[in-house]
């Protein structure tokens, strides 16, 4: 694997993650922590084109991934767009740490 795109890495489900990183030390951190790191890289990239992949991960089953997606999205979209998503997202979110990320991110 040479320089996979952040979008490709963000699309990994658990089975694809395990297959890709079989016999690799990366497999030990697990898909959720790996995706958190991918989302941090996405947020730091400043590439607005990655916002759609990031939005998709707002619905991930794992709160660690959802919280990182919130932070990354706040880095990629306009403040107005982020604020428009915030109210509904906070009301729908079950995890306190993710709700807090919605409130703190800007």
N, CA, C and O atoms as a Tinker XYZ file with bonds, in Angstrom:
   424  protein
     1  N      0.853000   -1.167000    0.000000    73     2
     2  CA     0.000000    0.000000    0.000000    64     1     3
     3  C      0.901000    1.233000    0.000000    63     2     4     5
     4  O      1.743000    1.407000    0.881000    81     3
     5  N      0.709000    2.065000   -0.984000    73     3     6
     6  CA     1.498000    3.284000   -1.097000    64     5     7
     7  C      0.568000    4.477000   -1.172000    63     6     8     9
     8  O     -0.238000    4.600000   -2.094000    81     7
     9  N      0.689000    5.343000   -0.199000    73     7    10
    10  CA    -0.040000    6.614000   -0.153000    64     9    11
    11  C     -1.518000    6.495000   -0.507000    63    10    12    13
    12  O     -1.965000    7.092000   -1.487000    81    11
    13  N     -2.283000    5.735000    0.275000    73    11    14
    14  CA    -3.724000    5.677000    0.014000    64    13    15
    15  C     -4.352000    7.038000    0.294000    63    14    16    17
    16  O     -3.857000    7.799000    1.126000    81    15
    17  N     -5.417000    7.332000   -0.387000    73    15    18
    18  CA    -6.070000    8.623000   -0.163000    64    17    19
    19  C     -6.815000    8.598000    1.171000    63    18    20    21
    20  O     -7.245000    7.545000    1.642000    81    19
    21  N     -6.954000    9.755000    1.753000    73    19    22
    22  CA    -7.703000    9.849000    3.002000    64    21    23
    23  C     -9.152000    9.422000    2.808000    63    22    24    25
    24  O     -9.747000    8.821000    3.703000    81    23
    25  N     -9.719000    9.725000    1.656000    73    23    26
    26  CA   -11.100000    9.322000    1.379000    64    25    27
    27  C    -11.221000    7.803000    1.371000    63    26    28    29
    28  O    -12.176000    7.262000    1.927000    81    27
    29  N    -10.275000    7.108000    0.754000    73    27    30
    30  CA   -10.293000    5.645000    0.736000    64    29    31
    31  C    -10.198000    5.087000    2.149000    63    30    32    33
    32  O    -10.929000    4.161000    2.501000    81    31
    33  N     -9.315000    5.637000    2.948000    73    31    34
    34  CA    -9.145000    5.159000    4.313000    64    33    35
    35  C    -10.389000    5.425000    5.154000    63    34    36    37
    36  O    -10.737000    4.614000    6.012000    81    35
    37  N    -11.057000    6.537000    4.923000    73    35    38
    38  CA   -12.269000    6.875000    5.669000    64    37    39
    39  C    -13.419000    5.927000    5.345000    63    38    40    41
    40  O    -14.356000    5.806000    6.133000    81    39
    41  N    -13.362000    5.259000    4.205000    73    39    42
    42  CA   -14.435000    4.342000    3.797000    64    41    43
    43  C    -14.274000    2.927000    4.354000    63    42    44    45
    44  O    -15.139000    2.082000    4.119000    81    43
    45  N    -13.208000    2.649000    5.073000    73    43    46
    46  CA   -12.963000    1.291000    5.558000    64    45    47
    47  C    -13.978000    0.889000    6.631000    63    46    48    49
    48  O    -14.111000    1.549000    7.661000    81    47
    49  N    -14.687000   -0.209000    6.363000    73    47    50
    50  CA   -15.498000   -0.794000    7.425000    64    49    51
    51  C    -14.602000   -1.767000    8.182000    63    50    52    53
    52  O    -13.427000   -1.909000    7.846000    81    51
    53  N    -15.132000   -2.428000    9.185000    73    51    54
    54  CA   -14.292000   -3.277000   10.020000    64    53    55
    55  C    -13.649000   -4.413000    9.223000    63    54    56    57
    56  O    -12.464000   -4.698000    9.393000    81    55
    57  N    -14.421000   -5.052000    8.365000    73    55    58
    58  CA   -13.872000   -6.168000    7.578000    64    57    59
    59  C    -12.769000   -5.692000    6.629000    63    58    60    61
    60  O    -11.735000   -6.348000    6.503000    81    59
    61  N    -12.984000   -4.572000    5.972000    73    59    62
    62  CA   -11.977000   -4.048000    5.040000    64    61    63
    63  C    -10.724000   -3.603000    5.800000    63    62    64    65
    64  O     -9.604000   -3.800000    5.329000    81    63
    65  N    -10.920000   -3.003000    6.977000    73    63    66
    66  CA    -9.779000   -2.597000    7.801000    64    65    67
    67  C     -8.943000   -3.820000    8.177000    63    66    68    69
    68  O     -7.720000   -3.812000    8.039000    81    67
    69  N     -9.615000   -4.871000    8.655000    73    67    70
    70  CA    -8.901000   -6.085000    9.067000    64    69    71
    71  C     -8.176000   -6.725000    7.891000    63    70    72    73
    72  O     -7.041000   -7.182000    8.032000    81    71
    73  N     -8.823000   -6.759000    6.741000    73    71    74
    74  CA    -8.194000   -7.352000    5.556000    64    73    75
    75  C     -6.981000   -6.540000    5.110000    63    74    76    77
    76  O     -5.937000   -7.104000    4.783000    81    75
    77  N     -7.119000   -5.236000    5.099000    73    75    78
    78  CA    -6.041000   -4.369000    4.634000    64    77    79
    79  C     -4.827000   -4.425000    5.558000    63    78    80    81
    80  O     -3.687000   -4.384000    5.096000    81    79
    81  N     -5.074000   -4.518000    6.850000    73    79    82
    82  CA    -3.976000   -4.444000    7.808000    64    81    83
    83  C     -3.636000   -5.783000    8.477000    63    82    84    85
    84  O     -3.022000   -5.813000    9.543000    81    83
    85  N     -4.038000   -6.878000    7.844000    73    83    86
    86  CA    -3.649000   -8.191000    8.347000    64    85    87
    87  C     -2.132000   -8.262000    8.424000    63    86    88    89
    88  O     -1.434000   -7.850000    7.497000    81    87
    89  N     -1.633000   -8.781000    9.518000    73    87    90
    90  CA    -0.193000   -8.933000    9.757000    64    89    91
    91  C      0.534000   -7.589000    9.802000    63    90    92    93
    92  O      1.729000   -7.508000    9.517000    81    91
    93  N     -0.189000   -6.557000   10.156000    73    91    94
    94  CA     0.405000   -5.225000   10.280000    64    93    95
    95  C      0.189000   -4.730000   11.707000    63    94    96    97
    96  O     -0.852000   -5.010000   12.302000    81    95
    97  N      1.142000   -4.009000   12.259000    73    95    98
    98  CA     0.933000   -3.458000   13.602000    64    97    99
    99  C     -0.239000   -2.472000   13.667000    63    98   100   101
   100  O     -0.782000   -2.231000   14.745000    81    99
   101  N     -0.624000   -1.913000   12.547000    73    99   102
   102  CA    -1.748000   -0.967000   12.514000    64   101   103
   103  C     -3.029000   -1.666000   12.970000    63   102   104   105
   104  O     -3.889000   -1.039000   13.588000    81   103
   105  N     -3.159000   -2.942000   12.672000    73   103   106
   106  CA    -4.369000   -3.682000   13.031000    64   105   107
   107  C     -4.619000   -3.646000   14.538000    63   106   108   109
   108  O     -5.769000   -3.706000   14.974000    81   107
   109  N     -3.559000   -3.548000   15.336000    73   107   110
   110  CA    -3.705000   -3.566000   16.796000    64   109   111
   111  C     -4.484000   -2.379000   17.341000    63   110   112   113
   112  O     -5.138000   -2.507000   18.375000    81   111
   113  N     -4.436000   -1.244000   16.687000    73   111   114
   114  CA    -5.168000   -0.086000   17.230000    64   113   115
   115  C     -6.665000   -0.189000   16.965000    63   114   116   117
   116  O     -7.464000    0.468000   17.634000    81   115
   117  N     -7.041000   -0.998000   16.006000    73   115   118
   118  CA    -8.454000   -1.173000   15.690000    64   117   119
   119  C     -8.981000   -0.122000   14.735000    63   118   120   121
   120  O     -8.407000    0.956000   14.582000    81   119
   121  N    -10.074000   -0.462000   14.105000    73   119   122
   122  CA   -10.674000    0.401000   13.089000    64   121   123
   123  C    -11.089000    1.754000   13.657000    63   122   124   125
   124  O    -10.860000    2.784000   13.024000    81   123
   125  N    -11.692000    1.762000   14.833000    73   123   126
   126  CA   -12.232000    3.014000   15.358000    64   125   127
   127  C    -11.145000    4.036000   15.672000    63   126   128   129
   128  O    -11.273000    5.204000   15.307000    81   127
   129  N    -10.098000    3.619000   16.333000    73   127   130
   130  CA    -9.002000    4.558000   16.614000    64   129   131
   131  C     -8.262000    4.932000   15.335000    63   130   132   133
   132  O     -7.787000    6.060000   15.196000    81   131
   133  N     -8.164000    3.989000   14.402000    73   131   134
   134  CA    -7.544000    4.300000   13.109000    64   133   135
   135  C     -8.361000    5.377000   12.388000    63   134   136   137
   136  O     -7.798000    6.345000   11.877000    81   135
   137  N     -9.693000    5.207000   12.346000    73   135   138
   138  CA   -10.532000    6.211000   11.676000    64   137   139
   139  C    -10.480000    7.557000   12.383000    63   138   140   141
   140  O    -10.538000    8.600000   11.732000    81   139
   141  N    -10.372000    7.546000   13.717000    73   139   142
   142  CA   -10.201000    8.822000   14.427000    64   141   143
   143  C     -8.963000    9.541000   13.890000    63   142   144   145
   144  O     -9.001000   10.744000   13.632000    81   143
   145  N     -7.876000    8.806000   13.727000    73   143   146
   146  CA    -6.636000    9.408000   13.217000    64   145   147
   147  C     -6.793000    9.881000   11.777000    63   146   148   149
   148  O     -6.281000   10.937000   11.408000    81   147
   149  N     -7.500000    9.101000   10.967000    73   147   150
   150  CA    -7.767000    9.505000    9.582000    64   149   151
   151  C     -8.582000   10.802000    9.575000    63   150   152   153
   152  O     -8.305000   11.709000    8.790000    81   151
   153  N     -9.574000   10.884000   10.441000    73   151   154
   154  CA   -10.405000   12.094000   10.500000    64   153   155
   155  C     -9.613000   13.309000   10.973000    63   154   156   157
   156  O     -9.866000   14.424000   10.515000    81   155
   157  N     -8.682000   13.118000   11.860000    73   155   158
   158  CA    -7.815000   14.237000   12.264000    64   157   159
   159  C     -6.990000   14.705000   11.066000    63   158   160   161
   160  O     -6.833000   15.906000   10.846000    81   159
   161  N     -6.467000   13.755000   10.295000    73   159   162
   162  CA    -5.711000   14.118000    9.090000    64   161   163
   163  C     -6.613000   14.819000    8.078000    63   162   164   165
   164  O     -6.190000   15.775000    7.427000    81   163
   165  N     -7.844000   14.353000    7.945000    73   163   166
   166  CA    -8.798000   14.988000    7.031000    64   165   167
   167  C     -9.064000   16.428000    7.469000    63   166   168   169
   168  O     -9.031000   17.343000    6.647000    81   167
   169  N     -9.326000   16.628000    8.750000    73   167   170
   170  CA    -9.586000   17.976000    9.250000    64   169   171
   171  C     -8.404000   18.897000    9.051000    63   170   172   173
   172  O     -8.566000   20.066000    8.703000    81   171
   173  N     -7.213000   18.366000    9.274000    73   171   174
   174  CA    -6.005000   19.173000    9.100000    64   173   175
   175  C     -5.640000   19.409000    7.640000    63   174   176   177
   176  O     -4.858000   20.308000    7.331000    81   175
   177  N     -6.202000   18.605000    6.741000    73   175   178
   178  CA    -5.862000   18.736000    5.319000    64   177   179
   179  C     -6.413000   20.020000    4.705000    63   178   180   181
   180  O     -5.830000   20.572000    3.772000    81   179
   181  N     -7.535000   20.489000    5.233000    73   179   182
   182  CA    -8.174000   21.665000    4.656000    64   181   183
   183  C     -8.852000   21.396000    3.322000    63   182   184   185
   184  O     -9.286000   22.332000    2.652000    81   183
   185  N     -8.950000   20.136000    2.929000    73   183   186
   186  CA    -9.556000   19.779000    1.643000    64   185   187
   187  C    -11.070000   19.674000    1.787000    63   186   188   189
   188  O    -11.589000   18.673000    2.281000    81   187
   189  N    -11.764000   20.704000    1.357000    73   187   190
   190  CA   -13.217000   20.748000    1.473000    64   189   191
   191  C    -13.886000   19.582000    0.752000    63   190   192   193
   192  O    -14.998000   19.193000    1.111000    81   191
   193  N    -13.232000   19.024000   -0.250000    73   191   194
   194  CA   -13.799000   17.889000   -0.986000    64   193   195
   195  C    -13.969000   16.662000   -0.089000    63   194   196   197
   196  O    -14.739000   15.761000   -0.421000    81   195
   197  N    -13.262000   16.615000    1.041000    73   195   198
   198  CA   -13.375000   15.482000    1.963000    64   197   199
   199  C    -14.538000   15.640000    2.945000    63   198   200   201
   200  O    -14.774000   14.753000    3.765000    81   199
   201  N    -15.251000   16.734000    2.872000    73   199   202
   202  CA   -16.370000   16.967000    3.793000    64   201   203
   203  C    -17.453000   15.911000    3.643000    63   202   204   205
   204  O    -18.068000   15.516000    4.633000    81   203
   205  N    -17.696000   15.448000    2.430000    73   203   206
   206  CA   -18.754000   14.453000    2.226000    64   205   207
   207  C    -18.417000   13.127000    2.903000    63   206   208   209
   208  O    -19.284000   12.510000    3.522000    81   207
   209  N    -17.174000   12.686000    2.793000    73   207   210
   210  CA   -16.751000   11.468000    3.499000    64   209   211
   211  C    -16.878000   11.660000    5.004000    63   210   212   213
   212  O    -17.262000   10.743000    5.729000    81   211
   213  N    -16.555000   12.846000    5.456000    73   211   214
   214  CA   -16.630000   13.152000    6.878000    64   213   215
   215  C    -18.076000   13.136000    7.356000    63   214   216   217
   216  O    -18.364000   12.591000    8.421000    81   215
   217  N    -18.982000   13.719000    6.594000    73   215   218
   218  CA   -20.412000   13.713000    6.948000    64   217   219
   219  C    -20.926000   12.284000    7.108000    63   218   220   221
   220  O    -21.702000   12.000000    8.021000    81   219
   221  N    -20.504000   11.404000    6.240000    73   219   222
   222  CA   -20.940000   10.008000    6.288000    64   221   223
   223  C    -20.566000    9.382000    7.631000    63   222   224   225
   224  O    -21.322000    8.571000    8.167000    81   223
   225  N    -19.423000    9.744000    8.171000    73   223   226
   226  CA   -18.960000    9.157000    9.426000    64   225   227
   227  C    -19.638000    9.758000   10.655000    63   226   228   229
   228  O    -19.416000    9.285000   11.769000    81   227
   229  N    -20.455000   10.784000   10.475000    73   227   230
   230  CA   -21.252000   11.297000   11.587000    64   229   231
   231  C    -22.268000   10.267000   12.060000    63   230   232   233
   232  O    -22.788000   10.369000   13.171000    81   231
   233  N    -22.552000    9.275000   11.222000    73   231   234
   234  CA   -23.508000    8.215000   11.550000    64   233   235
   235  C    -22.826000    6.915000   11.941000    63   234   236   237
   236  O    -23.492000    5.888000   12.069000    81   235
   237  N    -21.527000    6.936000   12.130000    73   235   238
   238  CA   -20.806000    5.720000   12.497000    64   237   239
   239  C    -21.329000    5.185000   13.834000    63   238   240   241
   240  O    -21.808000    5.950000   14.671000    81   239
   241  N    -21.234000    3.890000   14.022000    73   239   242
   242  CA   -21.707000    3.262000   15.264000    64   241   243
   243  C    -20.868000    3.652000   16.475000    63   242   244   245
   244  O    -21.361000    3.620000   17.603000    81   243
   245  N    -19.610000    4.017000   16.257000    73   243   246
   246  CA   -18.710000    4.279000   17.373000    64   245   247
   247  C    -18.647000    5.773000   17.699000    63   246   248   249
   248  O    -18.397000    6.585000   16.808000    81   247
   249  N    -18.872000    6.151000   18.969000    73   247   250
   250  CA   -18.830000    7.578000   19.329000    64   249   251
   251  C    -17.460000    8.223000   19.134000    63   250   252   253
   252  O    -17.381000    9.423000   18.873000    81   251
   253  N    -16.388000    7.457000   19.255000    73   251   254
   254  CA   -15.049000    8.009000   19.023000    64   253   255
   255  C    -14.925000    8.507000   17.581000    63   254   256   257
   256  O    -14.370000    9.576000   17.327000    81   255
   257  N    -15.446000    7.723000   16.652000    73   255   258
   258  CA   -15.420000    8.097000   15.237000    64   257   259
   259  C    -16.342000    9.283000   14.992000    63   258   260   261
   260  O    -15.964000   10.229000   14.302000    81   259
   261  N    -17.549000    9.243000   15.552000    73   259   262
   262  CA   -18.493000   10.357000   15.354000    64   261   263
   263  C    -17.926000   11.670000   15.887000    63   262   264   265
   264  O    -18.033000   12.710000   15.237000    81   263
   265  N    -17.328000   11.616000   17.064000    73   263   266
   266  CA   -16.754000   12.846000   17.640000    64   265   267
   267  C    -15.634000   13.414000   16.787000    63   266   268   269
   268  O    -15.543000   14.627000   16.596000    81   267
   269  N    -14.781000   12.537000   16.277000    73   267   270
   270  CA   -13.694000   12.995000   15.395000    64   269   271
   271  C    -14.263000   13.553000   14.095000    63   270   272   273
   272  O    -13.724000   14.508000   13.535000    81   271
   273  N    -15.350000   12.955000   13.619000    73   271   274
   274  CA   -15.983000   13.451000   12.391000    64   273   275
   275  C    -16.544000   14.856000   12.609000    63   274   276   277
   276  O    -16.455000   15.706000   11.723000    81   275
   277  N    -17.111000   15.096000   13.768000    73   275   278
   278  CA   -17.626000   16.435000   14.091000    64   277   279
   279  C    -16.488000   17.447000   14.033000    63   278   280   281
   280  O    -16.606000   18.491000   13.390000    81   279
   281  N    -15.382000   17.130000   14.711000    73   279   282
   282  CA   -14.245000   18.050000   14.724000    64   281   283
   283  C    -13.731000   18.308000   13.307000    63   282   284   285
   284  O    -13.498000   19.454000   12.923000    81   283
   285  N    -13.554000   17.226000   12.529000    73   283   286
   286  CA   -13.022000   17.363000   11.169000    64   285   287
   287  C    -13.955000   18.200000   10.302000    63   286   288   289
   288  O    -13.506000   19.058000    9.541000    81   287
   289  N    -15.248000   17.946000   10.422000    73   287   290
   290  CA   -16.216000   18.700000    9.619000    64   289   291
   291  C    -16.160000   20.190000    9.961000    63   290   292   293
   292  O    -16.290000   21.037000    9.078000    81   291
   293  N    -15.971000   20.501000   11.219000    73   291   294
   294  CA   -15.863000   21.914000   11.614000    64   293   295
   295  C    -14.662000   22.591000   10.971000    63   294   296   297
   296  O    -14.659000   23.807000   10.784000    81   295
   297  N    -13.646000   21.813000   10.635000    73   295   298
   298  CA   -12.456000   22.363000    9.985000    64   297   299
   299  C    -12.657000   22.544000    8.479000    63   298   300   301
   300  O    -11.953000   23.331000    7.846000    81   299
   301  N    -13.615000   21.814000    7.911000    73   299   302
   302  CA   -13.743000   21.758000    6.450000    64   301   303
   303  C    -14.865000   22.601000    5.856000    63   302   304   305
   304  O    -14.777000   23.024000    4.703000    81   303
   305  N    -15.908000   22.846000    6.623000    73   303   306
   306  CA   -17.057000   23.574000    6.065000    64   305   307
   307  C    -17.141000   24.957000    6.693000    63   306   308   309
   308  O    -16.489000   25.240000    7.698000    81   307
   309  N    -17.947000   25.803000    6.089000    73   307   310
   310  CA   -18.114000   27.158000    6.623000    64   309   311
   311  C    -18.792000   27.103000    7.988000    63   310   312   313
   312  O    -19.491000   26.145000    8.318000    81   311
   313  N    -18.574000   28.117000    8.743000    73   311   314
   314  CA   -19.198000   28.214000   10.072000    64   313   315
   315  C    -20.713000   28.158000    9.963000    63   314   316   317
   316  O    -21.374000   27.521000   10.783000    81   315
   317  N    -21.260000   28.814000    8.964000    73   315   318
   318  CA   -22.712000   28.836000    8.777000    64   317   319
   319  C    -23.245000   27.425000    8.503000    63   318   320   321
   320  O    -24.260000   27.018000    9.069000    81   319
   321  N    -22.564000   26.696000    7.643000    73   319   322
   322  CA   -22.986000   25.332000    7.316000    64   321   323
   323  C    -22.892000   24.434000    8.555000    63   322   324   325
   324  O    -23.786000   23.629000    8.818000    81   323
   325  N    -21.806000   24.581000    9.303000    73   323   326
   326  CA   -21.624000   23.767000   10.502000    64   325   327
   327  C    -22.704000   24.092000   11.538000    63   326   328   329
   328  O    -23.304000   23.189000   12.120000    81   327
   329  N    -22.942000   25.365000   11.759000    73   327   330
   330  CA   -23.956000   25.778000   12.730000    64   329   331
   331  C    -25.347000   25.291000   12.340000    63   330   332   333
   332  O    -26.156000   24.967000   13.210000    81   331
   333  N    -25.632000   25.235000   11.040000    73   331   334
   334  CA   -26.929000   24.747000   10.574000    64   333   335
   335  C    -27.123000   23.264000   10.906000    63   334   336   337
   336  O    -28.248000   22.835000   11.163000    81   335
   337  N    -26.059000   22.493000   10.904000    73   335   338
   338  CA   -26.139000   21.060000   11.222000    64   337   339
   339  C    -26.184000   20.822000   12.728000    63   338   340   341
   340  O    -26.743000   19.823000   13.182000    81   339
   341  N    -25.610000   21.717000   13.490000    73   339   342
   342  CA   -25.367000   21.508000   14.914000    64   341   343
   343  C    -26.633000   21.246000   15.740000    63   342   344   345
   344  O    -26.666000   20.275000   16.495000    81   343
   345  N    -27.650000   22.059000   15.625000    73   343   346
   346  CA   -28.825000   21.950000   16.502000    64   345   347
   347  C    -29.494000   20.585000   16.385000    63   346   348   349
   348  O    -29.769000   19.941000   17.397000    81   347
   349  N    -29.756000   20.143000   15.168000    73   347   350
   350  CA   -30.388000   18.835000   14.986000    64   349   351
   351  C    -29.472000   17.709000   15.421000    63   350   352   353
   352  O    -29.926000   16.725000   16.006000    81   351
   353  N    -28.203000   17.847000   15.144000    73   351   354
   354  CA   -27.253000   16.792000   15.477000    64   353   355
   355  C    -27.145000   16.607000   16.985000    63   354   356   357
   356  O    -27.104000   15.475000   17.468000    81   355
   357  N    -27.101000   17.692000   17.724000    73   355   358
   358  CA   -27.005000   17.591000   19.185000    64   357   359
   359  C    -28.261000   16.923000   19.744000    63   358   360   361
   360  O    -28.174000   16.080000   20.636000    81   359
   361  N    -29.407000   17.295000   19.225000    73   359   362
   362  CA   -30.660000   16.712000   19.716000    64   361   363
   363  C    -30.743000   15.215000   19.427000    63   362   364   365
   364  O    -31.302000   14.463000   20.226000    81   363
   365  N    -30.198000   14.778000   18.302000    73   363   366
   366  CA   -30.279000   13.372000   17.908000    64   365   367
   367  C    -29.183000   12.501000   18.506000    63   366   368   369
   368  O    -29.332000   11.281000   18.563000    81   367
   369  N    -28.095000   13.098000   18.949000    73   367   370
   370  CA   -26.937000   12.335000   19.424000    64   369   371
   371  C    -27.182000   11.754000   20.816000    63   370   372   373
   372  O    -27.618000   12.465000   21.722000    81   371
   373  N    -26.903000   10.465000   20.984000    73   371   374
   374  CA   -27.096000    9.786000   22.261000    64   373   375
   375  C    -25.873000    9.849000   23.172000    63   374   376   377
   376  O    -26.011000    9.737000   24.390000    81   375
   377  N    -24.685000   10.024000   22.607000    73   375   378
   378  CA   -23.455000    9.996000   23.387000    64   377   379
   379  C    -23.085000   11.401000   23.860000    63   378   380   381
   380  O    -23.011000   12.338000   23.065000    81   379
   381  N    -22.857000   11.527000   25.160000    73   379   382
   382  CA   -22.540000   12.830000   25.755000    64   381   383
   383  C    -21.251000   13.422000   25.195000    63   382   384   385
   384  O    -21.178000   14.629000   24.961000    81   383
   385  N    -20.228000   12.586000   24.975000    73   383   386
   386  CA   -18.946000   13.114000   24.478000    64   385   387
   387  C    -19.086000   13.660000   23.059000    63   386   388   389
   388  O    -18.413000   14.625000   22.698000    81   387
   389  N    -19.942000   13.058000   22.266000    73   387   390
   390  CA   -20.156000   13.557000   20.899000    64   389   391
   391  C    -20.981000   14.838000   20.936000    63   390   392   393
   392  O    -20.710000   15.771000   20.180000    81   391
   393  N    -21.978000   14.891000   21.802000    73   391   394
   394  CA   -22.747000   16.144000   21.950000    64   393   395
   395  C    -21.820000   17.280000   22.378000    63   394   396   397
   396  O    -21.933000   18.404000   21.890000    81   395
   397  N    -20.913000   16.976000   23.286000    73   395   398
   398  CA   -19.959000   17.992000   23.734000    64   397   399
   399  C    -19.059000   18.449000   22.575000    63   398   400   401
   400  O    -18.742000   19.633000   22.460000    81   399
   401  N    -18.657000   17.514000   21.732000    73   399   402
   402  CA   -17.825000   17.880000   20.569000    64   401   403
   403  C    -18.598000   18.813000   19.639000    63   402   404   405
   404  O    -18.027000   19.762000   19.102000    81   403
   405  N    -19.897000   18.550000   19.444000    73   403   406
   406  CA   -20.723000   19.440000   18.630000    64   405   407
   407  C    -20.758000   20.840000   19.236000    63   406   408   409
   408  O    -20.690000   21.833000   18.512000    81   407
   409  N    -20.864000   20.921000   20.553000    73   407   410
   410  CA   -20.953000   22.223000   21.201000    64   409   411
   411  C    -19.630000   22.982000   21.161000    63   410   412   413
   412  O    -19.620000   24.206000   21.032000    81   411
   413  N    -18.510000   22.259000   21.272000    73   411   414
   414  CA   -17.209000   22.907000   21.332000    64   413   415
   415  C    -16.608000   23.219000   19.965000    63   414   416   417
   416  O    -15.865000   24.188000   19.810000    81   415
   417  N    -16.935000   22.395000   18.983000    73   415   418
   418  CA   -16.318000   22.551000   17.649000    64   417   419
   419  C    -16.804000   23.832000   16.985000    63   418   420   421
   420  O    -17.967000   24.221000   17.093000    81   419
   421  N    -15.881000   24.460000   16.308000    73   419   422
   422  CA   -16.256000   25.657000   15.542000    64   421   423
   423  C    -15.224000   25.948000   14.500000    63   422   424
   424  O    -15.358000   26.916000   13.752000    81   423
